[in-house]
Amino acid sequence: MLRGVEIRLAGRQAPVSAVVMHASLAFRFALGAALLALLLAACSGGGDGPAPAAAPVDAALARDLDRIERASMARPAQFEQELRARGEALPAGSAARLDVIALRGLLAARARDRALTEQLAEQLRNWPAGEGRASAVVASASVGASYVIQSADMREARKQLMAVSAAEVEAAAPVHRWRYHEQLAAVTSDTGDLDASLAHCHAALRLAEQIGQPWRRALSLVQLAFTTFRADTPARAREFIAQALVEAQKDPDPMTLNQVYTMRGIVHTDDGGDPAVVLQAWSDALDQATRAGADAVRALGLANLADYHLRQGHPARALELAEQALPLARATRSLSAESAARSNIGLAKIALGKVAEGRAEARAAITLDEQQGSLAYAADGWLDLGRFLERAGDLPGAVAAFREHRRARDRLLRDETRKLLLEAQERQDAEQRARDIELLNRDNALKAEQVHQQSLALTLWSALGGCIVVSLGLLYQAFRRVRRANEALAHSNASLKRQSETDPLTGLANRRHFQAAVKSLSGEGGLAASVFLIDIDHFKRINDAFGHAAGDAVLVEIARRLREAVREDDLIVRWGGEEFLIVVRTREGLFAPQLAQRMLDLIGGRPVQHEASEIPATASIGFVSLPVPPHGLRLPWESAIDLVDTVMYLAKSQGRNKAYGVDRIDAEDALSAAQLTARLESAWNEGLVGLQALHGPAVARTTDFGSEIPMSGSGAAASA
C-alpha cells in the first residue's frame, strides 16, 4: 500500500494494485509544505491588510517565510515558535502579519496543536474589514482544514473549505487562493470526486504560474499527476511528473523533491517498465525525507518501499520495512502512514503463510481508513486483501473480501463519487440544458413575434379589411415556425435522454438507464426475471500486457458478443469497469443456464483481435432466475444483484472462466436470503443453497498473462 504526504494523496496498491492511494500522504506533506510556501507568495505577492498604505514586506522576512514553508513538515512546532515573536512585532492589520499568522496556523495544525490552531484560525476569521479581509477568510479555512486533514477526516476538511464563498476566494491574494485550491484538489481526489479534483488542480497550477515560484509549480504538477493517475490515464500522469521534476530542480529543496520522487515512484509502478526506476524513486524520496528531518515523511517512504518489495515478491523484506515505518508513523501521529504500514504488514504476513495474523492486520488498516472517511482507500484495501488471500489459498476469505470491496466501491459510487463516465454525462446534461434554454429563448422570441404579427394584423384589419388575408398568412407562417421549434426541442430532449443513459464506449445502457428500466420488471413482491452478472477475467492484465486501447477494444467486442447472446428487448448494461449486467424476462426451466453457457462460449471461444494482437478473453458469471425454488422467492433488484455478485466471485475463486447459478435457496424472504448469501459457500456445503456450475471453453494463456490457468472444456455442467 502506497501513500504520499499532507493532503492525503495516499493510495493502496497491491501487487497490490491500488498504488494510487497512499501516494497521497507524501503529497500531502508536500501540500503542507506547499501551503506554507503560499505564505511567502502572499508576502511577495502584495498586501492584503487594511492598513492604509501597506509597506513592502521585509525581504528578510519573506525569505524566512519561504524557507519555513518549504521545510514545515520536518519540525512544525519549532518553526511556529520561531515565527511567533516575529509576527507580534509586525503592525496590526498589515499584510505581513496576516501572512505570518496564516503560516503559524498551518504549522500548529501540522504539529497537531488543536488549541493554538483554533486560536490562530479565529484571529483570521475576525480580521478587520478591508483589503485583506478575503485573504484572511480563505487562510482561516485553510488552517482549519489542515488540522482535520492531519486526522485524515477528508469529508470535514472538504466541508470547511467549501464553506468559503466563491467571491471570497476570487478576492483573496494569489498565494491564499493557491493554497485553497491545492487543498481542495487533494481532498476531493481522496474522497473520489476526480472531476472536481482536476478542476482544482488546474486552478492551482495557473496560480502557481502567476506567482512565479518553481517549487509551487512542481507541487501543483505533483497533485495533477496523482489525480490524473487515479483517473486511469497513467501516460499523462508520467508526463506531469516529469514536468514537476524539471520545475523542482530549478530551485531544489528536500521536501519538494521528496514529493516529486514519491509521485514518480507511484506513476511508474504500473507502467511495465524497469522496476529499478521505481526503486530509485522510492529511495530518492526517502533520502530527501531524511535530509529534511521529517519523520512522518520517512514513515511514508518506508511504507512505500515495503509496497515495492511486495510487488517484487519479497514479502520478508517488505515486512521488515513496514515494521520500521509503523513506530515512526505512530510517534508522529500520522494516521495515513500508520494505515499504509499496517496494511503492508498484513499483506506481507499473508504472503509468508501467516494468513490469520496477516488478515487481522490488513482488516485493522481498512477499519482505520473507514474511520477516517477515506472510502476509496478502504475499497482498495479490501481488493488487495482478497487478492492476497486468493493467492494464499484462503478462498472463503478471498470471496468475503471481494464482496466487501464490491460493497465499498458501490457505496463510494453512490455517496461520494460519480465515475468518470457519469461525470461526462453530467457535463453533457449541462450542455444540453444550455441548448434547451437557447431553444426556449428562440421559442419565446417566436411567440413574441407571433403576438406582434397578430397585433399588426388587427391594426391592418381595422384600417383595411382586405389585408386580413395577408395577416392570416403571416400568422400561419409564425405558427409553422413555432411548431418547428417545438419539434426541435422535443428531438433535443430525446437525444439528451439517450446520451445520459448510454455508455459512450460500448453503446450499452448504463446504470442510470438500468435503475429506470428495472422498475418495469419489479412488482410489490420483488424482481421476476433472470439476472446475470458478467466480469471479464484478468482485465487488468490485458491492460498491462496490451495497453489501455486494447482493453477498450476488448470491452467493445465483449459487449458485441453479449448482444449476440441475448434478444433485442433484453436489458444489457455496462455495470462498471469490466462488468456487465443482463436482465431478461424469461424464467422458464433451463433458459438461464443455457444462456449462461452461450455467453461463456461466445466470450471465451475465440480471442479478441486488436491490431496485430490476438487477446484471449474469458469471463466469470453469476446468475439466478427469480422466483427461486423451493419457496418461490422473489427479491428486490438490489438483493438480486448482491446474490449474483457473490456467486460470480465464487466462480472467480474456483478458477475463473466459469458460470455459477443459483437454482435453489432455502429462504422465504429477502432477509433470510441475505444471510445465506453472506455465507454462500458454507450454505452451499450444508445443502441450503443449490448451485449449478458451468465451464467455458479451454483458453490457452499467453506468457503476457503469467502462468497458464487450467480450464475445463465448454459445456461441462454439473449441479451441486
N, C-alpha and C positions, 0 to 999 in steps of 0.2 A: 504494500500500500504506500502510495506516494503522497507527500504533502508539500506545501510551499510556505510563505510567511504571512504577514499580519492579516490582511483581509482574505480570508480563507480561500486560497486557491487550491486547497487540498483536494486530493482525489484518490481513489483507490484503483489499484490496478492489480492484475494478477498476472502473474504469469498466467497471472494476476493482471487482468486486462483493464482495470479502471485507473490506469496511471494518472489520468487527468485530475483525480480529485485531490489527492493530498499534495499536489503541487501547489495548491492554493496557499498553504501556510507560508511557504517560502515567499510567495508573492506578497503575502500579507505583511510579512515583516518588511518586504520591500515597500509595500504600500505604506506601512507605517513610516518607514524611512522617507518614503515619498511625501507622506503627509507633512512630515516635519519640514521637508525641503520646501514645501509650499510657503512656509512662513517666510523663508528668505525671499521667495519671489514676491511675497506681499511686501516685504520690506523694500525690495528694489523696484517693485512694480508700481509704487505710488501710494500715497497716504489715503487711509480710509477714515481717520478720526475726524471728529467735529471741530478740531482746532481751526481757528480762523485762517491761519496760513501755515499748513503743515511744513515743517522744516525737513530737508532731505535726511533720510535715515543715515546714521553714522556708519561709515564704511566698515569700521572695525566690528560694530555690532552685526552688520549684515553678513560679514564673513563668519562670525561666530554662529549665527543662526543657521547658516548653510552647513557648517561643519557639524553642528549638533543634530540637525535634521537628518543628515545622511547617516550618522552613526547612532541614531536614537535607540535602535533595538538592542544595542550592546549593553548600555548602562543607563537606562532611562531615569532612575531615581537620582543618580549622581548628576546627570545633566540638568535635571529640574532644579536641584539645589544651586547649581552654577548660574542658572538664569534668574532665580528668584530676586536676588539683590539687584541685578541689572534692571529688571523690569520696574521695580519700585522707585528707581531713580529717574524714570522717564516721565515726561509731562502727562498728566491725566488727559484722556481723550485723544492722545496722539496716535498716529498710525503705527509708530514703532511699538508703543505699549500694547496696542491691540495684537500685533504680531507676536510679541513675547508671551502674552497671556495665552494666546491660542496654542503656541508651541509648548508652553508649560502644561496646558491641559492635555495635549497628546502624550507628553512624557508621563504625566501622572496616570493616564489611562493605561499606558503601556506597562507601567510599574504596578498596576492593579491597586492603586491608592484611591479607593472609591470616594472618601470624604473630600480629598483635595480635588479630584476630578469634578465632582459636583459643585464645589465652591468656584472653581475657575469657569465652568460652563455657565454658572449663574451670573458671574461678572460679565460674561459675554452677552448673555440674554438681556441684561439690564443696561447695556451700552447706550449712552445718550443718543437721542435722535440727531441726525445729521448725516454727513457724507459717509461716515464709516459704519452706519447702523446695519446695512445689509450684510457687509462683510462679517460683522460681529455675530449676527444671527446664523449665518451659514457656518462660521467657525464653531459656534456653540453646538450646533447639530453634529458636526464632525467629531468634536471632542466626546460628546455623549455616545455617539455610535462607536467610536474607537474603544470605549470601555466595554460595551456589551459584546463587541467583536472578540475581545480577549476571553470572554466566557463562551464564545462560539455560538451566541444567540443571534443567528443571522436574520431571523424574522423581526426581532425587536430592533436590530440595527437598521434594517430597511424602513421600518415604521418611523423611526426617529428622523432619518434622512428625508423621507418623503413628506414629513410634516412641514418642511420649508417650502414656501410658495415659489413658483417658477419666476415670479417677478423679483423676489429677493435674491434668488440665485443669479439671475441675469445682472442685477445691480451690484453684486459683490465684486471685489477685486479679482483679477485672473487667478492668483495663487489659491485663493479660497475656493473658487469655483473648480479649479483643477483637483484639489483635494476631495471635494464633494463628489465629483464625477468618478474619480478613481475608486473611492469607497463604494459608491453605488454599483460600479461595474463589477467589482469583486463580489459584493453581497448578492446581487441579482444572479450572477453566474453560479454562486454556491447554492442558491435556492432554486435553480433550474430555469430561470427566465432568461434564456440566452439572447432572445431578441432585444430585450431591454439592456442586457449587459453589453452587447455590441454597440448599441447606440451611445451608452455612457463611455465606452472605450474610445470611440471616435471623437466624442466631445472632449475628453481629457487629452487626447493626442493633439487636437487642434489648439487647445490652450497651452500645452507644453511647447508647441512650436512658437506660439505667440510670446511666451515668457522667454524662450531662447536659451534654456539650460539643457545641455545634452543628457544629463543624468535623469531629468524629468521625462524627456522623450523616451529614454531607454525603459523606464519603469512603465510608461503608458504602453509601449510596444510589447513588454512582457505580458501585461494583462490582456492585451489584444490577442497575442499569440495563444494564451491559455484558453480564452473564451472561444477563439476560432478552432482550436484543437478539440474542445468539448463539442463543438458543432459538427464534428466529424469531417473536417477539412484539414488533415494534418500537413499536406504540402504547403498550404497557405500559412499555417502556423509556423512552419520552419522558416519561411521567408521572413515573417515578422521577427522571429527570434534572432535571425542573422542581422537584421537591421538594428535590433536592440543592442547586440554586441558591438557593432560599429559605433553606436552612439555612446555606450558606456566607456569605451576605450578612449574617447576624446577627452574625458576628464575623469579618470578612474578613481573609484573608492571601493573598499571591501564589500560594503553592504549592497551596493548596486550590482557589482559583479556577481555577488552571491545569488541574487535573484535571477540574473540573466543566465548564469550557468545552471541553476536549478531548473529553470524552464527549458533550457536547451536539452538537458537530460530527459525531461518529460516528453518533449515533442519528437525526440529521436528514438524513443523506446520502442515504438511500434512500426518503424519505417523499414524494417527488414535489412538494415544496413549493418555495419560493423559494430558489434557490441562494445568494442573498445572506445568508440566515440561516446557512448552513454556513460561508461565507467569513468572516462576522463572528465566528463561534465560534472558528474556527482563528486568526484574527487576535488575538482577545482572549486566547486561550491562549498565543500566542507573546509577546504583550506582558507577561503575568504572569510567564512564564519569564524574560524579560529583566529585569524588576523584581527578581526573586529572585536573579539572577546564576547561574542553573543552566544551564550549557552543555549538559549531556546532555539536559535537557528542551527546550532550544532546538533541538537537533538533531532531536528528535522532532516539534516544532512545524513546523519547516521541511519535514520529510518529509511531514507531514500536508497542508501547503499544496500541496506538489508533487502529492500524490494528488488533491486538489481540482481542480487545473488539468488533470490528466489526464482527469478526469471531464468537465470542461467543454470538452474538445477543444483545449487549449492546450499541446501537448507541449513546445514550446520553453521556455515559462515553467516548466513542471514540471521539465524537465531542469536549468534554472538553479537552482531552489530545492533540488532533490535534491543537486546538486553542492556547494551551500553546506552542506548537512546532513552530508555524508559525512565531511569532515575533523573537524568538531566531534564526531561520533559516535566516530571513531577516537581522537581526543585524550582523550576521557573514557572510552574503553574500554566503550562502550555497544553490545553486540553486537546487541541488538534494533533500536536506531536505525540501526546500520550496515546490517543486513539490509533494513530498510524503505527506506533511501536507495538502496541498490544495486538493489533491485527496481524502484523508480520510475525510476531512471536507465535501466535496461534497457528498461522498457516505453515510456518516452518516446523512446528511440532507435529502437525498432521503429516507433513511430508516425511518426517523422521519416524513415523509409526506410532507416535503418542496421540492417537486420534481423539480420545475422550478429553484429555487435558487441553489439546490444541483447540478443539471445538468450543470448549468453555471460554477460552481466552478470546477467540475470534468473536464469539457472541457478546462478550463483555464490551469489546470495542464497538460493535454495532449498536449496542444499547447506549453507549456513551454518545455516539453520533446522533441517535434518535433523540436523546435528552437535550442535545444542543440545537435541535431543529434542523440538522443537516440531512434531510431525507435523501438527497442524491447520493451522499456518501454511504448512508445506511443501505440503500438499494444495491449499490455496487459491492458492499461488504457481504451481503447475502449471496450475491453471484459468485464472488471469489470463494466463499466458504463452500458453496455447492460444488464448484469445480474441483477443489482440493479433496473434499470428501469422496467425490466420484472416483478420483484417481486412487484414493486410499482404499477403495472397495466398500465404503460405507454407503451403499446405495439408498437405504431408507433415509439416512441423514441428508444425503445429497438431494433427494426428492423434496424433503421438507424445506431445505434451504432454497431450492429453486422456486418453490411455491411462495416462500416469504419474499423472495426477490420480485416475483411477479406482482404480489400484492403491494409491495412498497413502490414499485415502478408505476403501477396503475394509480395508486394514491397520489404519487408525485404528479402524474399527468393531470389528474382531476383537480387537485388542490393548489398546486404551485406552478406548474409549467404548462405551456402549450407547445407541443412538439413543433419542430421547425415547419413541418407541412401545415399544421393548423395555424401557425403564425403567418405563413404565407397566405393562407386562405383568409385570415382576418384582414390582412392588408388588401387582398382583393375585394373583400367586403367593403372596406372603407373607400376604395377607389370606385367601386360600383355605386356606393351611396352618393358619392360626389357626382357621378354621372347621372344618377337618378334625380338629384337636386337640379342639375342643369336642365334635364328634360322637363322637370316640373316647372322651372322658370320659363322655359320655352312655351310650355303648355299655358301658363298664366299669361304670357305675352300674347299668345294666340287668342286666348279668351278675351283679353283686353281689346285686341284688335277686332274681335267679333262684336263686342259691345260698341266699339267705335263705329263699325260698319252699320250696326243696327241704328245707332243714333243718326248717322248720316242718311240712312235710308228714310227714317221718319222725317228728317228735315226736307229731304228731296220730295217725299210724298206730299208733305204739306205745301211745298212750292209747286210741285209739278206731278200730278198723279201718274202721268205716263212713265215716270222714272222708276216706278215700283218694280218693274221687270228687272232693271239693272240692279236695284238693291237686292232683290231676291237672288240674283246671280252671284253677287258678292257674298251674301250670307251663305250660299251653298258652298262657295269656294272656301270660306272660313271654316265651315263645318267639316269639309273634307280634310283640311289641314289639321284641325283638332283631332279628328279620328285617326289620322296617320300618326300623330304624336302619341296618342294613347296606345296604339298598336305597338309603336316602337318602345314605349315604356314597359308594356307587358312582356315584350320579347326580351328586353334587357333584364327584367326581374327573373324571367325563366332561366336566362343564361347565368345570372348570378347564383341562382339556387343550384344549378348543375355544377358550377365551378366550386362552390363551397362544400359540396357533398361528394366530390370526386377526388381520388388520389391522383395527383398530376403525373407521377411516374408510370404507374401501371394502368391507369384509366379505370380502376375498380372503385367501388363505393368506399367511403371512409367511415370512421366511427360516427361522425355526425349523421350521415345518412342512415347508418345501421340503427341508431337509437330512435330515429323517427319510424323506420320501416318495421322494426321488430314488434311494435305495438299491435300491428295488424295480426301477428301470429300468436299473441298472448291474450288469453281471456282472464277471467277472475281467478281461475284455478292455476294459472301459470302458462308456460310455453307448451305448445303442442306441435312439435316439429323435430327433425333430425338436425343435430348440431355437430359440426366438425371443426376442430382447431388444428391447423397445419403449420409446422415450424420447420424451416429449411435447416438441415443438419450442417454443422460446422461452417456456418455462413461467414464467420469472422476469418476463418482460414482461407475461404475463397477470396475475400477482400485482400488478405495479406499476400496470397500467392499470385493472384492475377491482377489486383488493383481494384479500386472502387468502381471504375467504369464497367469492369467485368461483373462486379457484384450487382450493379444496376441492371446489366443485361440479363443476369440470372433471374432477378426478381421479375422483370418484364416477361421472360419466357415462361417461368413457373406460373405467373398469372394467366398467360395464354393457355397453358396446358390445363389449368384448373377450369377455365371457361369451357374447354373442350369436354371436360368430365361431367359438367352439370348442365341442367336445362337453362333456357334463356330466362325464365321467370324465377329461378332460384337466386337467393341473396348471397353474393360473394363479396367479401370485404377485405381490404388490406388492413389488418388489425393493428399493425405497428411493426416497424423494422422488417424482419424477415418472416413475420407471421401473417397467416391468412385465416379468415373465419368464413365458414359456409353454413347457411341455414336453409333447409329445404322443407317443404310442407309434407312430403311423402313420408309415411312412417310404417309402411307395410313390411312385415316379415324380414326377409334378407336384404332389403334395399340398402340399408345403411352400411353393412359390411361389404356388400358388392361395390358400392360407390367408393368406400374407403380403399378397397383393393385396387379399383380402377385408378384412383388418384396416385397410390403408391407406384403403380406400373407406369403411368404417364410421366410422373416426375423423375423416377429413377431409371426408366427404361433406356434412355439414351442421354448422352452428355449434352450440355448446352454449348452451342457454337458461338464463339466470340472472337472476331478477327481470325487469327491463326490458331487459337486455342480451342481445345475441347475440354469443357469443365464438367467433371462428374458432379451430379447433384442428387441428393436423396432428401427425404423428409420424414419427420416423426408426426404421427397423427393421433389425436384423441377424439372419440366420437360417442354419441349417445342418441337414442331415439326416445322421445317423450310422447306419451307417458311410458314409464318403465315398469315392467313386471316386477314382482308379482302383485303389487298393490296399486298399480295404475298411477304411479307417482308423476305429478307434473310439478315443474319448478319455475320460479321466476327466472327471467333470462340471465340475470347476474349469477345466480346459483348454478344454472346450467353451464355457463361458460367456466365458472370456477371448477366444476366437476370435470369437464373435458380438458381443461388446462392441466389438472392434476394427473389425469390419465395420460395425457400427452407427455408429461415429464417422466412418467413411469416408462413409456415407450423409449424415451431417450436413455433412461438409466439401464434398460435391458439391451442396449446395443445400437439404438437408432435404426433408421430405415424400416420402421415398424408402425403398425396402427393398433391401438388398443381401444376396444369399445366396451361400454357398459351394457350388458344385456339383462342384468338383474340386480336389484338393490333392495335389501330388506329394510325399507324405510317408508313410513306412511306420510311424512311431511318434510318440508324443506329443512327444518332444524335437525331432524334425525339424519337426513341425507348429508348435511354439512358435517355432522360429527363423524360419519363414516368416511366422508371424503378426506377429512383431516388425517385419518389413519388408514388410507386406502389399502396399502399393501397388506397390513395385518388383517384388515377386514376381508380382503380377498382370500387370504390363507384360512380365515375362520369360516369361510363359506357365506358370509353376509353380503358379499358383492360378487357378482359373476362378471368375468371379463373375457372377451374374445380377442385373441391375438392374431394378427395378420402380418405377413412378411413381404417386403418389397423385393424387387429383382436384385440379384447379386451385382454389386458395383465394384469394379477394381479401382482402388485408390491410387492416385499418383503420389510420387515422393513429395510433392508440394504440400500434401496434407499429412505428412508424417507416416506413422505405421499403418499398415493395411488393417481395415476393420472387417472381420469375417461376417457375412450375412447369409441368410437362408435364401433359397430360390423363391421366385414370385409365386404367389398363390398358396403357399403353405400356411393354412389357417388351423388354429386349434382353439378349442373353447375350454376355459379353465373355470 
